[in-house]
Amino acid sequence: MKPIIVFVVCIVFAAGVGWYCGKTGSATREGQLLMQESEDDNAIATVYDIAAIRLIESGETQKSMRSLSVPIARYYYLYAIHAGTNEDRLKLLAQIEQLMRTNQVVANEITNQMANYEIHGKLPNYGNPK
């Protein structure tokens, strides 16, 4: 009888350890996926920044502004125009719209990026004669 009790206790213990390892393992995998997504986002931003710096160094400031406008447009179409009551998004939306009013290159590039996000309708006219 004693060996059976030891066997059952070992099975229950092993099942508990297996459950715990599986539970923490999936949390670790989820954390790794989030870290990978964050790294991917940072890598993309780095690529744009390097390209912009090279353009600035070569004197091509207009191309540099267009390059830097791509991630701004992405944020604008994915988050800012859907700000709702999110204060951080509303603040950034106001900054983007101010930049669009004062910088024609940025305004044009953000407008040109609209097709990439399947936005139907028009943006407010920020001095863009189109």
C-alpha positions in Angstrom: 0.0 0.0 0.0 2.8 2.4 0.8 4.4 2.1 -2.7 1.0 3.0 -4.2 0.7 6.1 -2.1 4.2 7.2 -2.9 3.5 6.6 -6.6 0.2 8.7 -6.5 2.0 11.5 -4.7 4.8 11.5 -7.3 2.2 11.5 -10.1 0.3 14.5 -8.5 3.6 16.3 -7.9 4.8 15.7 -11.4 1.5 16.9 -12.8 1.7 20.1 -10.7 5.3 20.8 -11.8 4.3 20.1 -15.4 1.3 22.5 -15.2 3.4 25.2 -13.5 6.2 24.9 -16.1 3.7 25.0 -19.0 1.9 28.0 -17.5 5.1 30.0 -16.9 6.5 28.9 -20.2 3.6 30.3 -22.2 3.9 33.6 -20.3 7.6 33.6 -21.2 6.8 32.9 -24.9 4.2 35.8 -24.8 6.8 38.1 -23.3 9.3 37.1 -25.9 6.8 37.8 -28.7 6.1 41.2 -27.3 9.8 41.9 -27.0 10.3 40.8 -30.6 7.5 43.1 -31.8 9.0 46.0 -29.9 12.4 45.2 -31.4 10.9 45.0 -34.9 9.2 48.4 -34.4 12.5 49.9 -33.2 14.4 48.4 -36.1 11.9 49.9 -38.6 12.3 53.3 -36.9 16.1 53.0 -37.0 16.0 52.3 -40.7 14.0 55.4 -41.4 16.2 57.5 -39.1 19.4 56.3 -40.7 18.0 57.1 -44.2 16.9 60.5 -43.0 20.3 61.3 -41.5 22.0 60.3 -44.7 19.7 62.5 -46.8 20.3 65.4 -44.4 24.0 64.9 -44.7 23.8 64.9 -48.4 21.8 68.1 -48.4 18.5 66.5 -49.5 16.3 68.0 -46.8 13.1 67.6 -48.8 13.6 63.9 -49.2 14.6 63.6 -45.6 11.3 65.2 -44.5 9.4 62.8 -46.7 11.3 59.9 -45.2 10.6 61.1 -41.7 6.9 61.6 -42.6 6.3 57.9 -43.2 6.2 56.8 -39.6 4.3 60.0 -38.7 1.7 59.0 -41.3 1.5 55.5 -40.0 0.8 56.7 -36.4 -1.7 59.3 -37.8 -3.7 56.8 -39.7 -3.5 53.9 -37.2 -3.9 55.7 -33.9 -4.2 59.5 -33.9 -7.3 59.9 -36.0 -9.0 57.3 -33.8 -8.0 59.1 -30.6 -11.4 59.2 -28.9 -10.7 60.4 -25.4 -7.1 59.1 -25.2 -5.2 62.3 -24.0 -1.8 61.1 -25.3 -3.2 60.4 -28.8 -5.1 63.7 -28.8 -1.9 65.6 -27.9 0.1 63.9 -30.6 -2.8 64.4 -33.1 -2.7 68.1 -32.4 1.1 68.2 -33.0 0.8 66.2 -36.3 -2.0 68.5 -37.5 0.0 71.6 -36.6 3.0 70.2 -38.5 0.8 69.5 -41.5 -0.4 73.1 -41.5 3.1 74.5 -41.3 5.1 72.0 -43.5 3.8 71.3 -47.0 6.3 68.5 -47.6 5.0 66.6 -44.5 1.3 67.4 -45.4 1.8 66.0 -48.9 3.5 62.9 -47.7 0.9 62.1 -45.1 -1.8 62.7 -47.7 0.1 60.4 -50.1 0.3 57.7 -47.5 -3.5 57.6 -47.1 -3.8 54.9 -49.7 -1.6 52.6 -47.7 -4.1 52.6 -44.9 -7.3 52.3 -47.0 -8.7 55.5 -45.6 -11.8 56.5 -47.4 -12.7 60.2 -47.6 -10.4 63.2 -47.4 -8.1 64.8 -44.9 -8.7 68.4 -43.9 -7.1 70.8 -46.3 -3.9 72.0 -44.6 -3.0 74.5 -47.3 -2.7 71.7 -49.9 -3.9 73.0 -53.3 -4.8 69.5 -54.6 
